[in-house]
Amino acid sequence: MRKQPNSQMCFVCGLENPLGLRLAFYEEDDGSVVCQFTPRQEFQGYPGWLHGGITTALLDEVLGRAAIARDRWVATAKLEVRYRQPIPLEQPITVRGKLTRVRSRAVEARGEVLLADGTLAAEAEGVLVTISEEERARVEEILPFWQVVPD
């Protein structure tokens, strides 16, 4: 697996965001991107369960990172999330995403959140559109500030 870079202030992967999740994402040989996460108490919705908004943020991030793994810089245009099981706090989960279709201006992707025992807890399908060349140039200017953190 190859580690993807972290940003500074992204809510999901930002290393300097004091309120963020600070997660690491890895590219697998089959083209998917994966992340391991153990949700803490401060991310709860109902007592003992992960907030659905955090679940959605995880899925949105992993879909975008699946596109980045293919050198596609995108923004989410549509995201449909299905919650299948409550996600317990303080227990590890796996977040996985993969592109399912690549078009000239957009990609389609699918993601899932799996509980420690492999049970599907949430899944998402999304459409992500390629950002403009001007926006990509702006993003690439700040890429040197991203850093890969060793395991």
CYANA upper distance limits for C-alpha pairs under 8 A (distance plus 0.5 A):
  1 MET  CA     26 TYR  CA      6.37
  1 MET  CA     27 GLU  CA      5.91
  1 MET  CA     28 GLU  CA      5.44
  1 MET  CA     29 ASP  CA      7.34
  2 ARG  CA     26 TYR  CA      5.84
  2 ARG  CA     27 GLU  CA      5.60
  2 ARG  CA     28 GLU  CA      7.40
  3 LYS  CA     24 ALA  CA      7.80
  3 LYS  CA     25 PHE  CA      6.51
  3 LYS  CA     26 TYR  CA      4.89
  3 LYS  CA     27 GLU  CA      6.84
  3 LYS  CA    148 VAL  CA      7.64
  4 GLN  CA     24 ALA  CA      7.72
  4 GLN  CA     25 PHE  CA      6.11
  4 GLN  CA     26 TYR  CA      6.16
  4 GLN  CA     27 GLU  CA      7.49
  4 GLN  CA    148 VAL  CA      7.26
  5 PRO  CA     24 ALA  CA      8.34
  5 PRO  CA     25 PHE  CA      8.35
  5 PRO  CA    146 TRP  CA      6.58
  5 PRO  CA    147 GLN  CA      5.94
  5 PRO  CA    148 VAL  CA      5.08
  5 PRO  CA    149 VAL  CA      8.02
  6 ASN  CA     13 CYS  CA      5.94
  6 ASN  CA     14 GLY  CA      6.44
  6 ASN  CA     15 LEU  CA      7.19
  6 ASN  CA     23 LEU  CA      8.40
  6 ASN  CA     24 ALA  CA      7.33
  6 ASN  CA    146 TRP  CA      6.21
  6 ASN  CA    147 GLN  CA      6.19
  6 ASN  CA    148 VAL  CA      6.52
  6 ASN  CA    149 VAL  CA      8.02
  7 SER  CA     13 CYS  CA      6.59
  7 SER  CA     14 GLY  CA      5.14
  7 SER  CA     15 LEU  CA      6.88
  7 SER  CA    145 PHE  CA      7.78
  7 SER  CA    146 TRP  CA      5.24
  7 SER  CA    147 GLN  CA      7.27
  8 GLN  CA     13 CYS  CA      8.18
  8 GLN  CA     14 GLY  CA      4.84
  8 GLN  CA     15 LEU  CA      5.59
  8 GLN  CA     16 GLU  CA      5.54
  8 GLN  CA     17 ASN  CA      7.16
  8 GLN  CA    145 PHE  CA      7.87
  8 GLN  CA    146 TRP  CA      7.04
  9 MET  CA     13 CYS  CA      8.04
  9 MET  CA     14 GLY  CA      4.77
  9 MET  CA     15 LEU  CA      7.09
  9 MET  CA     16 GLU  CA      6.13
  9 MET  CA     17 ASN  CA      5.26
  9 MET  CA     20 GLY  CA      8.39
 10 CYS  CA     14 GLY  CA      4.71
 10 CYS  CA     15 LEU  CA      8.40
 10 CYS  CA     17 ASN  CA      7.34
 10 CYS  CA     20 GLY  CA      7.74
 11 PHE  CA     17 ASN  CA      7.09
 11 PHE  CA     19 LEU  CA      7.69
 11 PHE  CA     20 GLY  CA      4.93
 11 PHE  CA     21 LEU  CA      6.76
 11 PHE  CA     22 ARG  CA      7.89
 12 VAL  CA     20 GLY  CA      6.27
 12 VAL  CA     21 LEU  CA      5.45
 12 VAL  CA     22 ARG  CA      6.27
 12 VAL  CA     23 LEU  CA      6.58
 12 VAL  CA     57 ALA  CA      7.72
 12 VAL  CA     58 LEU  CA      7.49
 12 VAL  CA     61 GLU  CA      7.65
 13 CYS  CA     20 GLY  CA      7.77
 13 CYS  CA     21 LEU  CA      6.82
 13 CYS  CA     22 ARG  CA      4.92
 13 CYS  CA     23 LEU  CA      5.22
 13 CYS  CA     24 ALA  CA      6.93
 14 GLY  CA     20 GLY  CA      7.13
 14 GLY  CA     21 LEU  CA      7.97
 14 GLY  CA     22 ARG  CA      5.77
 14 GLY  CA     23 LEU  CA      8.10
 15 LEU  CA     20 GLY  CA      8.48
 15 LEU  CA     22 ARG  CA      5.78
 17 ASN  CA     22 ARG  CA      7.97
 23 LEU  CA     35 CYS  CA      7.70
 23 LEU  CA     36 GLN  CA      8.31
 23 LEU  CA     37 PHE  CA      7.66
 24 ALA  CA     35 CYS  CA      6.66
 24 ALA  CA     36 GLN  CA      8.21
 25 PHE  CA     33 VAL  CA      7.00
 25 PHE  CA     34 VAL  CA      6.12
 25 PHE  CA     35 CYS  CA      5.33
 25 PHE  CA     36 GLN  CA      8.46
 25 PHE  CA     62 VAL  CA      8.41
 25 PHE  CA     65 ARG  CA      8.45
 26 TYR  CA     33 VAL  CA      5.94
 26 TYR  CA     34 VAL  CA      5.81
 26 TYR  CA     35 CYS  CA      6.95
 27 GLU  CA     31 GLY  CA      7.08
 27 GLU  CA     32 SER  CA      6.45
 27 GLU  CA     33 VAL  CA      4.99
 27 GLU  CA     34 VAL  CA      7.02
 27 GLU  CA     66 ALA  CA      8.48
 27 GLU  CA     69 ALA  CA      7.43
 28 GLU  CA     32 SER  CA      5.92
 28 GLU  CA     33 VAL  CA      6.47
 28 GLU  CA     34 VAL  CA      7.82
 31 GLY  CA     66 ALA  CA      7.93
 31 GLY  CA     69 ALA  CA      7.99
 31 GLY  CA     98 LYS  CA      7.03
 31 GLY  CA     99 LEU  CA      8.32
 32 SER  CA     66 ALA  CA      6.66
 32 SER  CA     96 ARG  CA      7.29
 32 SER  CA     97 GLY  CA      6.03
 32 SER  CA     98 LYS  CA      4.96
 32 SER  CA     99 LEU  CA      7.91
 33 VAL  CA     62 VAL  CA      7.08
 33 VAL  CA     65 ARG  CA      7.26
 33 VAL  CA     66 ALA  CA      6.07
 33 VAL  CA     69 ALA  CA      8.25
 33 VAL  CA     96 ARG  CA      6.13
 33 VAL  CA     97 GLY  CA      5.82
 33 VAL  CA     98 LYS  CA      6.93
 34 VAL  CA     62 VAL  CA      7.79
 34 VAL  CA     94 THR  CA      7.48
 34 VAL  CA     95 VAL  CA      6.09
 34 VAL  CA     96 ARG  CA      4.90
 34 VAL  CA     97 GLY  CA      7.09
 35 CYS  CA     62 VAL  CA      8.49
 35 CYS  CA     94 THR  CA      6.27
 35 CYS  CA     95 VAL  CA      5.61
 35 CYS  CA     96 ARG  CA      7.02
 36 GLN  CA     92 PRO  CA      7.34
 36 GLN  CA     93 ILE  CA      6.39
 36 GLN  CA     94 THR  CA      5.22
 36 GLN  CA     95 VAL  CA      6.87
 37 PHE  CA     92 PRO  CA      6.04
 37 PHE  CA     93 ILE  CA      5.87
 37 PHE  CA     94 THR  CA      6.90
 37 PHE  CA     95 VAL  CA      8.21
 38 THR  CA     89 LEU  CA      7.60
 38 THR  CA     90 GLU  CA      6.10
 38 THR  CA     91 GLN  CA      5.83
 38 THR  CA     92 PRO  CA      4.71
 38 THR  CA     93 ILE  CA      6.56
 39 PRO  CA     43 PHE  CA      7.04
 39 PRO  CA     50 LEU  CA      7.28
 39 PRO  CA     88 PRO  CA      8.32
 39 PRO  CA     89 LEU  CA      5.64
 39 PRO  CA     90 GLU  CA      5.96
 39 PRO  CA     91 GLN  CA      7.30
 39 PRO  CA     92 PRO  CA      7.68
 40 ARG  CA     44 GLN  CA      7.98
 40 ARG  CA     89 LEU  CA      6.25
 40 ARG  CA     90 GLU  CA      5.99
 41 GLN  CA     48 GLY  CA      7.91
 41 GLN  CA     89 LEU  CA      6.77
 41 GLN  CA     90 GLU  CA      7.71
 43 PHE  CA     50 LEU  CA      6.35
 43 PHE  CA     51 HIS  CA      6.53
 43 PHE  CA     54 ILE  CA      7.59
 44 GLN  CA     48 GLY  CA      6.96
 44 GLN  CA     49 TRP  CA      5.86
 44 GLN  CA     50 LEU  CA      4.92
 44 GLN  CA     51 HIS  CA      5.31
 44 GLN  CA     89 LEU  CA      7.63
 45 GLY  CA     49 TRP  CA      6.34
 45 GLY  CA     50 LEU  CA      6.06
 45 GLY  CA     51 HIS  CA      4.40
 45 GLY  CA     52 GLY  CA      7.48
 46 TYR  CA     50 LEU  CA      7.89
 46 TYR  CA     51 HIS  CA      7.58
 48 GLY  CA     88 PRO  CA      6.29
 48 GLY  CA     89 LEU  CA      5.99
 49 TRP  CA     86 PRO  CA      6.62
 49 TRP  CA     87 ILE  CA      5.87
 49 TRP  CA     88 PRO  CA      5.07
 49 TRP  CA     89 LEU  CA      5.92
 50 LEU  CA     54 ILE  CA      7.52
 50 LEU  CA     55 THR  CA      7.65
 50 LEU  CA     86 PRO  CA      7.82
 50 LEU  CA     87 ILE  CA      5.89
 50 LEU  CA     88 PRO  CA      6.55
 50 LEU  CA     89 LEU  CA      6.34
 51 HIS  CA     55 THR  CA      7.08
 52 GLY  CA     56 THR  CA      6.68
 53 GLY  CA     57 ALA  CA      6.69
 54 ILE  CA     58 LEU  CA      6.72
 55 THR  CA     59 LEU  CA      6.87
 55 THR  CA    113 VAL  CA      8.45
 55 THR  CA    122 ALA  CA      8.19
 56 THR  CA     60 ASP  CA      6.53
 56 THR  CA     81 VAL  CA      7.39
 57 ALA  CA     61 GLU  CA      6.59
 58 LEU  CA     62 VAL  CA      6.76
 58 LEU  CA     95 VAL  CA      7.61
 59 LEU  CA     63 LEU  CA      6.72
 59 LEU  CA     95 VAL  CA      7.64
 59 LEU  CA     96 ARG  CA      8.43
 59 LEU  CA     97 GLY  CA      8.04
 59 LEU  CA    111 GLY  CA      6.44
 59 LEU  CA    112 GLU  CA      7.39
 59 LEU  CA    113 VAL  CA      8.09
 59 LEU  CA    123 GLU  CA      8.09
 59 LEU  CA    124 ALA  CA      7.06
 60 ASP  CA     64 GLY  CA      6.90
 60 ASP  CA     76 THR  CA      7.95
 60 ASP  CA     79 LEU  CA      7.81
 61 GLU  CA     65 ARG  CA      6.62
 62 VAL  CA     66 ALA  CA      6.63
 62 VAL  CA     95 VAL  CA      7.66
 62 VAL  CA     96 ARG  CA      6.96
 62 VAL  CA     97 GLY  CA      5.76
 62 VAL  CA    111 GLY  CA      7.39
 63 LEU  CA     67 ALA  CA      7.19
 63 LEU  CA     97 GLY  CA      5.81
 63 LEU  CA     98 LYS  CA      7.10
 63 LEU  CA     99 LEU  CA      7.88
 63 LEU  CA    109 ALA  CA      6.32
 63 LEU  CA    110 ARG  CA      7.17
 63 LEU  CA    111 GLY  CA      6.80
 63 LEU  CA    126 GLY  CA      7.78
 64 GLY  CA     68 ILE  CA      6.85
 64 GLY  CA     73 TRP  CA      8.43
 64 GLY  CA     74 VAL  CA      7.09
 64 GLY  CA     75 ALA  CA      7.70
 64 GLY  CA     76 THR  CA      7.87
 64 GLY  CA    128 LEU  CA      7.87
 65 ARG  CA     69 ALA  CA      6.60
 65 ARG  CA     97 GLY  CA      8.37
 66 ALA  CA     70 ARG  CA      7.43
 66 ALA  CA     97 GLY  CA      6.51
 66 ALA  CA     98 LYS  CA      5.85
 66 ALA  CA     99 LEU  CA      6.57
 66 ALA  CA    109 ALA  CA      8.13
 67 ALA  CA     71 ASP  CA      7.03
 67 ALA  CA     72 ARG  CA      5.58
 67 ALA  CA     73 TRP  CA      7.24
 67 ALA  CA     74 VAL  CA      7.53
 67 ALA  CA     98 LYS  CA      8.45
 67 ALA  CA     99 LEU  CA      7.18
 67 ALA  CA    107 VAL  CA      7.86
 68 ILE  CA     72 ARG  CA      5.44
 68 ILE  CA     73 TRP  CA      6.27
 68 ILE  CA     74 VAL  CA      8.21
 72 ARG  CA    130 THR  CA      7.27
 73 TRP  CA    130 THR  CA      6.21
 73 TRP  CA    131 ILE  CA      6.53
 73 TRP  CA    136 ARG  CA      7.43
 74 VAL  CA    106 ALA  CA      8.21
 74 VAL  CA    128 LEU  CA      6.14
 74 VAL  CA    129 VAL  CA      5.61
 74 VAL  CA    130 THR  CA      4.77
 74 VAL  CA    131 ILE  CA      5.67
 75 ALA  CA    128 LEU  CA      5.79
 75 ALA  CA    129 VAL  CA      5.95
 75 ALA  CA    130 THR  CA      7.03
 75 ALA  CA    131 ILE  CA      6.87
 76 THR  CA    126 GLY  CA      7.66
 76 THR  CA    127 VAL  CA      6.71
 76 THR  CA    128 LEU  CA      4.80
 76 THR  CA    129 VAL  CA      6.91
 77 ALA  CA    126 GLY  CA      8.00
 77 ALA  CA    127 VAL  CA      6.09
 77 ALA  CA    128 LEU  CA      5.72
 77 ALA  CA    129 VAL  CA      6.81
 78 LYS  CA    126 GLY  CA      5.80
 78 LYS  CA    127 VAL  CA      5.56
 78 LYS  CA    128 LEU  CA      7.38
 79 LEU  CA    124 ALA  CA      7.25
 79 LEU  CA    125 GLU  CA      6.43
 79 LEU  CA    126 GLY  CA      4.84
 79 LEU  CA    127 VAL  CA      7.13
 80 GLU  CA    124 ALA  CA      5.89
 80 GLU  CA    125 GLU  CA      5.90
 80 GLU  CA    126 GLY  CA      6.73
 81 VAL  CA    122 ALA  CA      7.55
 81 VAL  CA    123 GLU  CA      6.25
 81 VAL  CA    124 ALA  CA      4.82
 81 VAL  CA    125 GLU  CA      7.28
 82 ARG  CA    122 ALA  CA      6.06
 82 ARG  CA    123 GLU  CA      5.82
 82 ARG  CA    124 ALA  CA      6.68
 83 TYR  CA    121 ALA  CA      6.71
 83 TYR  CA    122 ALA  CA      4.88
 83 TYR  CA    123 GLU  CA      7.15
 84 ARG  CA    120 LEU  CA      7.19
 84 ARG  CA    121 ALA  CA      5.31
 84 ARG  CA    122 ALA  CA      5.71
 84 ARG  CA    123 GLU  CA      8.24
 85 GLN  CA    120 LEU  CA      7.65
 85 GLN  CA    121 ALA  CA      4.93
 85 GLN  CA    122 ALA  CA      7.31
 86 PRO  CA    121 ALA  CA      7.01
 87 ILE  CA    115 LEU  CA      7.58
 87 ILE  CA    121 ALA  CA      6.92
 91 GLN  CA    115 LEU  CA      8.46
 91 GLN  CA    116 ALA  CA      7.56
 92 PRO  CA    115 LEU  CA      7.36
 92 PRO  CA    116 ALA  CA      6.16
 93 ILE  CA    113 VAL  CA      7.21
 93 ILE  CA    114 LEU  CA      6.09
 93 ILE  CA    115 LEU  CA      5.29
 93 ILE  CA    116 ALA  CA      5.97
 94 THR  CA    113 VAL  CA      6.14
 94 THR  CA    114 LEU  CA      5.60
 94 THR  CA    115 LEU  CA      7.13
 94 THR  CA    116 ALA  CA      7.88
 95 VAL  CA    111 GLY  CA      7.77
 95 VAL  CA    112 GLU  CA      6.29
 95 VAL  CA    113 VAL  CA      5.08
 95 VAL  CA    114 LEU  CA      6.96
 96 ARG  CA    111 GLY  CA      5.94
 96 ARG  CA    112 GLU  CA      5.91
 96 ARG  CA    113 VAL  CA      7.07
 97 GLY  CA    109 ALA  CA      7.48
 97 GLY  CA    110 ARG  CA      6.13
 97 GLY  CA    111 GLY  CA      4.54
 97 GLY  CA    112 GLU  CA      7.01
 98 LYS  CA    109 ALA  CA      6.06
 98 LYS  CA    110 ARG  CA      6.09
 98 LYS  CA    111 GLY  CA      6.94
 99 LEU  CA    107 VAL  CA      7.42
 99 LEU  CA    108 GLU  CA      6.32
 99 LEU  CA    109 ALA  CA      4.61
 99 LEU  CA    110 ARG  CA      6.87
100 THR  CA    107 VAL  CA      8.12
100 THR  CA    108 GLU  CA      6.00
100 THR  CA    109 ALA  CA      5.50
100 THR  CA    110 ARG  CA      7.12
101 ARG  CA    107 VAL  CA      6.11
101 ARG  CA    108 GLU  CA      5.46
101 ARG  CA    109 ALA  CA      7.36
102 VAL  CA    106 ALA  CA      6.99
102 VAL  CA    107 VAL  CA      5.00
102 VAL  CA    108 GLU  CA      6.96
103 ARG  CA    107 VAL  CA      6.18
105 ARG  CA    129 VAL  CA      6.35
105 ARG  CA    130 THR  CA      5.91
106 ALA  CA    127 VAL  CA      7.28
106 ALA  CA    128 LEU  CA      5.99
106 ALA  CA    129 VAL  CA      4.67
106 ALA  CA    130 THR  CA      6.12
107 VAL  CA    127 VAL  CA      6.34
107 VAL  CA    128 LEU  CA      5.85
107 VAL  CA    129 VAL  CA      6.95
107 VAL  CA    130 THR  CA      8.43
108 GLU  CA    125 GLU  CA      7.83
108 GLU  CA    126 GLY  CA      6.14
108 GLU  CA    127 VAL  CA      5.09
108 GLU  CA    128 LEU  CA      6.79
109 ALA  CA    125 GLU  CA      6.23
109 ALA  CA    126 GLY  CA      5.84
109 ALA  CA    127 VAL  CA      7.07
109 ALA  CA    128 LEU  CA      8.36
110 ARG  CA    123 GLU  CA      7.92
110 ARG  CA    124 ALA  CA      6.12
110 ARG  CA    125 GLU  CA      5.00
110 ARG  CA    126 GLY  CA      6.94
111 GLY  CA    123 GLU  CA      6.02
111 GLY  CA    124 ALA  CA      5.57
111 GLY  CA    125 GLU  CA      6.96
112 GLU  CA    120 LEU  CA      7.53
112 GLU  CA    121 ALA  CA      8.03
112 GLU  CA    122 ALA  CA      6.13
112 GLU  CA    123 GLU  CA      4.65
112 GLU  CA    124 ALA  CA      6.77
113 VAL  CA    120 LEU  CA      6.63
113 VAL  CA    121 ALA  CA      6.01
113 VAL  CA    122 ALA  CA      5.59
113 VAL  CA    123 GLU  CA      6.72
114 LEU  CA    118 GLY  CA      5.84
114 LEU  CA    119 THR  CA      5.95
114 LEU  CA    120 LEU  CA      5.22
114 LEU  CA    121 ALA  CA      6.01
114 LEU  CA    122 ALA  CA      7.76
115 LEU  CA    119 THR  CA      5.70
115 LEU  CA    120 LEU  CA      7.00
115 LEU  CA    121 ALA  CA      6.83
131 ILE  CA    135 GLU  CA      6.72
131 ILE  CA    136 ARG  CA      6.89
132 SER  CA    136 ARG  CA      6.65
133 GLU  CA    137 ALA  CA      6.59
134 GLU  CA    138 ARG  CA      6.86
135 GLU  CA    139 VAL  CA      6.70
136 ARG  CA    140 GLU  CA      6.52
137 ALA  CA    141 GLU  CA      6.74
138 ARG  CA    142 ILE  CA      7.46
139 VAL  CA    143 LEU  CA      6.94
140 GLU  CA    144 PRO  CA      8.37
142 ILE  CA    146 TRP  CA      7.90
